[in-house]
């Protein structure tokens, strides 16, 4: 009888493969061969299989009958849907946080915004990819904005949508250099939130999310990915 796979090994495999997908090192639509992943990442068959099952439930991986697994493709329709829903949920979280936030909440926004402004967007070793340090700081900045939200369900939904948006945002990184002021966008949201201007903060947040979507649609990057995985 096979020995049960360690939960910690499965969690490590899940985190590693998830990171590879979100960074687009495992690109949308790519076939995932379990044996190859085991060899590349150094995990056992059981750990990788369990990790892929968990990633399927997250919507980052698709299981195809008799074909195995592949990274979930990206589509223009999904991008528009995710952006619209995320804008609504993230705005609700931000409005709640503004009502409940204190000085510690404000300090968290200010400190992560400053840290983000001092961090390079591009990976120094591969400028076509986003820096992992920037991606982590960016995630923490958006979490700081909603940290005072007292609704666990809203925060849970927000986290799911943030993860789903991440692959699209990473694909847009090479295009973000074309005159986009990311720091200015982040600062506008932060300033309005700290000023307790719910309407302005929510509008700035939704516009920030929509800009990535508009850039991607205008560039036809998503359509190119759709064609490759059709």
N, C-alpha and C positions, 0 to 999 in steps of 0.2 A: 504493500500500500504506500502511495506517495506521501512524503512528509508534507504537512501543510505549509504553505508559503508564509514566511514571516510578514506580519503586518507592516513592520517598519521598512522592509525591502520593497513591498508593493507601494508604500507611500513615497519612497524615494524614486522609484521608477515612474510613478504617476507625476511627481513634481518635475522630474527631468524631461519627460516626453512633453508634458504640458508647456514647459518653458521653451522647448524646441519649436513647438507649434506656434506659440504666441510670438516668438521672435522671427517666424517665417523661415527658420532654417529647415524645418519640415514644411514645405510650401503647401498652400491649398490644393486639394485634389491628389496629392501624392499617395501612392499605394504604400501601405505600411506592412512590411513583411516581418513577422515576429522574430524569426531567426536572425534577420539582418539587424534588427534593433537590439537584440541580445548581444550580438557581436560588437556593435558600435558603442553601446552604452554600458556593457558589462553587467547586465542583469540576467536573471534566469528566465526561462520560458514562462513559468508560472507567474512571476512578478510582472512581466511585460503584458501578458494576457489579461491579468486582473486590472492593470493600469489602463489598458485600452478600453476595457469594459466601462471603467469609471469615466473615462474621457468621452465615451459614447453618450453616457447619461448627461454630460455637460454640453453636448452638442458640438464639441471640437473634433470629434472623430465619428465617422460613419461605418457601420458594420453592413457589409453587402453579402447577402446569401450566396454561398459557394464561391465567393470571391475574396473573403477576408475583410481587412480594414483599410480605410484610407482617411487622410486628413479631410475634414469637411470642406467642400468648395466654398468660395465666396461668390456672391451674386449681387447684382445691382438692386434687385428687389429686396433681398435680405438686408443689405446695407441701409436702404431707405427706411425699412421697417424698424430695424434696431435703433437707428438714429432718432426716429420719431418717438418710439416708446421710451428710450433712454432719456431723451430730453424731458419727458413728462415726469418720469420717476425721479430723476436726479433733481429736477426743480422742486418736487414735493419734499425730498430729503433736505435740500438747501433751505427752503422756506421754514421747515420745522427746526432746523439747526439755528437759523437766525432768531427765531422766537425764543429758543432755549439757551443759546450760547452765552458764555461768560468771558471773562478776561483771559482765562486759560485757553479757551477755544480760539479767541482772536490771536493769541500769541502763537498757537499752532499753525494758523494760516500764514501769519507773517513770516515765521521762521522757515517753513517749507517753501514758500514763494521765493524767499531770498536764496535758499539752497538751490532751487530749481534754476534761478536766474544765473547762478554761477557754475552750472553744469552744462557741458557740451552736449548737444542733441545727437550728433553723429558719433558712431564708434570710431575711434582714432585708427584702428586697424582695418576697418572696412566702412568707409563713409557712406556707402549705400544702405547701411543698416543703422538702426537706432542704438545708441549707447545703452547698455543694460543699467548703468548707474542712473542715466537720465530717466529711463523707463520706470525704475523703482521710485525715484524722487517724484516724478510726475504722478504716479499712483498715490503716493503719500500726500501730495498736495491736494488732490481731489478728495481723498479720504478726510483730510483736515477740514475741508470746507463743510462736510456733512457730519463731522464728529459729534456735534451736539444734538443730532437728530435722535429722538427717543423712541423711534419705531423700529424694532428689530426686523419686521417683515419688509418695510420699505428699504432698509439697508441691505437686506439679503437679496431683494430683487435688483437693487442698484449694483451690487457686486457682480451678479450674473451678467447683467447687461454690459458692465464695464469690461469684463473678460471677453465677451463676444465682440465688443468694439475694438479690442486691442489689435487683433490681426489686421483689421482694415486700417487702423491708424499706422501700424508699422509699414504696411504697403505704401502708405502715402508719404513716408519720411523723405525720400529723395525729391518729392514734389513740393514739400513744405518750404524749401529754400527760396522759392519764387516769390519773394516780397511779403511773405507772411510773418507777422510780428506775434509769435507765440507768447513771448513774455508780456507784451502789451495786453493780449487777450486774457491771460491768467491774472494780471494785475487788475484789470477792469472788474473781473468777477470778485476778486478778493476785496478790493476797495469798497465795492457796493455791499458785499456781505457784512464787512466790519462796520459800515455806516448804517447797517440794519435797513437797507433799502431793498425790500423783497422783490419789488417789480423790476428794478434795474438789474439786480443780481441774477434773477431768473432769466431775464431776456439776454443778458451777456453770456450766461452759461449755455443757453440753447443755441445762440449764434455761434459760439465757440465750437459746439459739437457739429453744427451744420456745415461749418467751413470745411472740415475734413471731408465730409460727404460730397460737397460741391466740387472740391479739388479732384477727388477720385473719379467722379462721374464725368467731369469735363476732360480728364486725361484719357479716358477709356481704359484705364488700368484694370478695373474690375471686369469689363467686358472681355478683355484679353485673357484674363484668368478663366472666365466662363467658357470661352472658346477652347482653351487648352484642356479643360476637364469635361467637356461635353461628350 
